[in-house]
Structure formats: C-alpha cells, structure tokens
Amino acid sequence: MGGTAIPNEEDAWTPEHLVLAGLARCMLTSFRFHARRAGLEPRSTASAHGVVTRRESDGRFAFVEIGAEIEIELETVP
C-alpha cells in the first residue's frame, strides 16, 4: 500500500507504539479508499498519541487516553 517502514532506533517499540501506529495507518488507508472512490488522489499524514496508566478499576495497565490527527491535502476538482 505505501507508507514508510518503522525505523530501527535504539529504543525498542512497545506494543502500545504499534497499536497507535496501526490506528494512524488505518485512518489513512480508510480515507484514501473513499477519496479514490470519489476520483481524488489525497496526500495525507497521520499521527496518534496515547496515555497508558494503571486503571483504578482493576489495577491493570491500559490506554486511558488516545488522540489522533490526520492532515489531508486534496487537489481541487476541475
């Protein structure tokens, strides 16, 4: 499909990083599909962030906040 590979950095990616990367990638893929159905070729980027902490309800670690942003550029239709 496209996109870039996950960089091989000194700090290892955690499962939480991969969930957020998957969220961003899914948003881009979904938008691209619908834009192309409309005859448009989008240019887009996405980012996601989250907060993981221990939940009070059960003492397990989990995302307690997730945010995502997508930037889209579309050429105007003649």
N, C-alpha and C positions, 0 to 999 in steps of 0.2 A: 504494500500500500504506500509506503513513503515514510517520512519521518527520519529521525536520526537514532543511532544506537546509543544505549546507555553508556556514558563514559566510564572508563576503567580508572577510578580515582583511588586514592589512598584509603579513604573512609568507605567502608562497605555499605551497600544499600541495605536497608532493613525491609522487612515485609511491608511496613507502613509506607515506605517510599514507593514501593512497587504498586500498592493499592492506589495511591494518589496519581502516579504516572499512568496507570490504567484508566482512571477516571478522566484525566485530561485527554488521553488518546481517544477514548470512547466518544467524548464530546466532539472532538474534531472529525472523527470518522462519520458520526451521525449527521453533523451539519453538512459535511462535504457531500454525502449521499443525496440529501434533499436539495442542496444547491445545484448539483449536477442534473438532477431530475428536472429542475426549472431552467436548464440551459446555461447555468452560470458556473464559472470556474473561480472558486474562492481562494484567497490567500489568508491563512489563519494561523494563529498560535494560541496555546492554552497553557495555563499554569494552575496548580492546585496546592493547597496547604492544609494542614490539619494539626490538631492538638490531641495528643494521646496522654491520658492520665488514668489513675486508678479511680474507678467508679465507686461512689459511696454505697450504691445499692447492693453490689455483690462483691466488691473488693477486687474485681478483675480490671486489667488494663484494657482500654478501648479508646477509639476516637470519641471525643466529646464535642468536637467542632471540626467541620470541614468546609472549606471555601474553595471556589473555583472561578477562574476568569478566562474568558475567551475573547480574542481580538480577531475581527473579521474584516477583510477588505474585499469588496465586490466591484467589478467593473460595471459601469452603467450600461444598461441595455439600450441599444440604438432605437 
